[in-house]
Amino acid sequence: MPAYLIYALAALAEIAGCFAFWAWLKLDKSALWLAPGIVSLALFAWLLTLIDSEAAGRAYAAYGGVYIAASLLWLWLAEGVRPDRWDLTGMAVALIGSAIILAGPR
């Protein structure tokens, strides 16, 4: 599975898992939201182990930019808040940083 697909799936799993906790604590949803949240966060962690990298820290660092992009997509699609130009500029910088980390000669 290509790294970009693993990162995209990991981002979805992490954001969904974290949102389940957010919903429980901030939106007064049932504690039952925690069960799928925990499963989703475990899936996120497992997915990152599939990244072909000799160092976990490098895989996590490269993932950071993808997480930022996915979070802004979640902001827009799930929460109905359109990202502004500063959000998009920050996302672009983060994705460039991720690309540098992934593509750097080793």
Secondary structure as the mmCIF struct_conf table of DSSP 4:
data_model
#
loop_
_struct_conf.conf_type_id
_struct_conf.id
_struct_conf.beg_label_comp_id
_struct_conf.beg_label_asym_id
_struct_conf.beg_label_seq_id
_struct_conf.end_label_comp_id
_struct_conf.end_label_asym_id
_struct_conf.end_label_seq_id
HELX_RH_AL_P HELX_RH_AL_P1 ALA A 3 LYS A 26
BEND BEND1 LEU A 27 LEU A 27
HELX_RH_3T_P HELX_RH_3T_P1 ALA A 31 TRP A 33
HELX_RH_AL_P HELX_RH_AL_P2 LEU A 34 LEU A 48
TURN_TY1_P TURN_TY1_P1 THR A 49 LEU A 50
BEND BEND2 ILE A 51 ILE A 51
BEND BEND3 GLU A 54 GLU A 54
HELX_RH_AL_P HELX_RH_AL_P3 ALA A 56 LEU A 77
TURN_TY1_P TURN_TY1_P2 ALA A 78 GLU A 79
HELX_RH_AL_P HELX_RH_AL_P4 ARG A 85 ALA A 103
BEND BEND4 GLY A 104 GLY A 104
#
